Amino acid sequence: MLSVRLPVPFSENFHILLTLNTNLQKGNTMSVVRFGVSFEKEVLEALDEYVLENQFANRSQALRQLVNRHIVEKKWLCNNRVAGAVTLVYDHHKREIANHLAEIQREYRKEILSVQRFTLNENYSMEVISLNGISSRLTELSDKLISEKGIQHGKLTMSRFD
């Protein structure tokens, strides 16, 4: 019998506690395990709203995504190896911004897999930096890039791959 209790972040100000109880027999190779979940009415309504907003096919997909997000965030805290990307949008006419970004990127060349720059319009560019490394190091890199003067928008996305 396996019993797992996971606090699952549902939104910034709302968490659910998911309890999984299942019997796994030795040699069982099922990739999906069915289990029951009990929620208060308000929590179930919030879950259904989340399913609709994110266009999941069903509640199971939504819960799977929430649990996976929790696992990834836990891995980030544990400084595990993750893959990621930093997306930056900036005015490419701002003085020295490209040089400053390149300087920062040189410090993290072991973590950077590739860099792509796209011209969005006559003033703005988007840069997507593909990453692989220890989560704290990728977060450190993204913080430096995003806080660079002239960055209009920046976001780090990380995902587990092991």
C-alpha positions in Angstrom: 0.0 0.0 0.0 1.4 3.4 -1.0 0.1 6.5 0.7 1.3 9.9 -0.4 0.1 13.4 0.8 1.1 16.3 -1.5 0.3 19.9 -0.9 -0.5 21.0 -4.5 -0.3 24.7 -5.4 -3.6 25.5 -7.1 -3.0 29.2 -7.5 -0.9 31.9 -5.7 -3.2 32.0 -2.7 -4.9 28.6 -2.8 -3.5 25.1 -2.1 -5.2 21.7 -2.0 -4.0 18.7 -0.2 -4.1 15.6 -2.4 -4.0 12.2 -0.7 -3.2 9.2 -2.9 -3.8 5.7 -1.6 -3.3 2.8 -3.9 -2.2 -0.8 -4.0 0.8 -1.5 -6.3 1.5 -5.2 -6.8 5.1 -6.3 -7.5 5.6 -6.5 -11.3 2.5 -4.4 -12.1 3.4 -2.2 -15.1 0.3 -0.1 -15.2 1.2 3.4 -16.3 -2.0 4.9 -14.8 -3.4 4.3 -11.4 -6.9 5.2 -10.5 -7.7 6.7 -7.1 -10.4 8.7 -5.3 -10.2 12.2 -4.1 -12.6 14.0 -1.8 -12.9 17.8 -2.1 -15.1 20.5 -0.5 -17.6 21.8 -2.9 -15.8 25.1 -3.3 -12.5 23.3 -4.1 -14.2 21.1 -6.7 -15.8 24.2 -8.3 -12.3 25.9 -8.4 -10.9 22.8 -9.9 -13.6 22.7 -12.6 -12.9 26.4 -13.3 -9.2 25.6 -13.6 -10.0 22.8 -16.0 -12.0 25.1 -18.3 -9.6 28.0 -18.1 -6.7 25.8 -19.1 -8.6 23.7 -21.6 -7.8 20.4 -20.0 -9.9 17.4 -21.3 -10.8 16.4 -17.8 -10.0 16.8 -14.1 -7.3 14.1 -14.1 -5.2 16.0 -16.6 -5.5 19.1 -14.5 -4.5 17.3 -11.3 -1.6 15.6 -13.1 -0.3 19.0 -14.3 -0.6 20.4 -10.8 1.2 17.5 -9.2 3.9 17.6 -11.9 4.3 21.4 -11.3 4.7 20.7 -7.6 7.4 18.0 -8.3 9.3 20.3 -10.6 9.2 23.2 -8.0 10.4 20.8 -5.4 13.3 19.8 -7.6 14.2 23.4 -8.1 14.5 23.8 -4.4 16.7 20.7 -4.2 19.1 22.1 -6.9 18.5 19.2 -9.2 19.4 19.3 -12.9 16.6 20.8 -15.0 16.1 22.1 -18.6 14.8 25.6 -19.1 14.5 28.7 -21.2 14.7 32.4 -20.6 12.5 34.6 -22.8 13.4 38.2 -23.0 11.7 41.1 -24.8 13.6 44.3 -25.2 14.0 47.5 -27.2 17.1 46.7 -29.4 17.7 50.4 -29.9 18.6 50.9 -26.2 22.3 51.5 -25.9 24.5 48.6 -25.1 21.7 46.2 -24.1 22.9 43.5 -26.5 26.5 43.8 -25.2 25.3 43.6 -21.6 23.2 40.5 -22.3 26.1 38.9 -24.1 28.5 39.6 -21.2 26.1 37.9 -18.7 25.6 35.0 -21.0 29.4 34.4 -21.3 29.5 33.9 -17.5 27.0 31.1 -17.9 28.2 29.5 -21.1 28.2 26.0 -19.5 24.5 26.2 -18.9 23.5 27.8 -22.2 22.6 25.4 -25.0 21.5 28.0 -27.6 20.4 31.6 -28.1 17.9 32.7 -30.6 17.0 36.3 -31.3 13.9 37.3 -33.2 13.0 40.8 -34.5 9.4 41.4 -33.4 9.0 44.8 -35.0 11.2 47.9 -35.8 11.9 48.5 -32.1 11.6 45.2 -30.2 13.5 41.9 -30.2 12.8 38.7 -28.4 15.6 36.5 -27.3 15.0 32.8 -26.2 17.9 31.2 -24.3 17.8 27.4 -24.0 19.3 26.2 -20.8 20.4 23.0 -19.0 21.9 22.9 -15.5 21.4 23.1 -11.8 18.2 25.0 -11.1 19.7 27.6 -8.7 22.3 28.5 -11.4 19.6 28.9 -14.0 17.5 31.0 -11.7 20.6 33.2 -11.0 21.2 33.6 -14.7 17.6 34.6 -15.4 17.5 37.0 -12.5 20.6 38.8 -13.9 19.2 38.9 -17.5 15.7 40.0 -16.5 16.9 42.7 -14.2 19.1 44.2 -16.9 18.1 47.8 -17.7 16.0 48.0 -20.8 14.3 44.5 -20.5 10.6 45.0 -21.1 9.6 41.5 -20.2 11.5 38.4 -19.0 10.5 34.9 -17.9 12.2 31.8 -16.8 10.6 28.4 -17.5 12.1 25.2 -16.1 11.1 21.6 -16.4 12.4 18.3 -15.1 13.6 15.8 -17.6 14.8 12.8 -15.6 
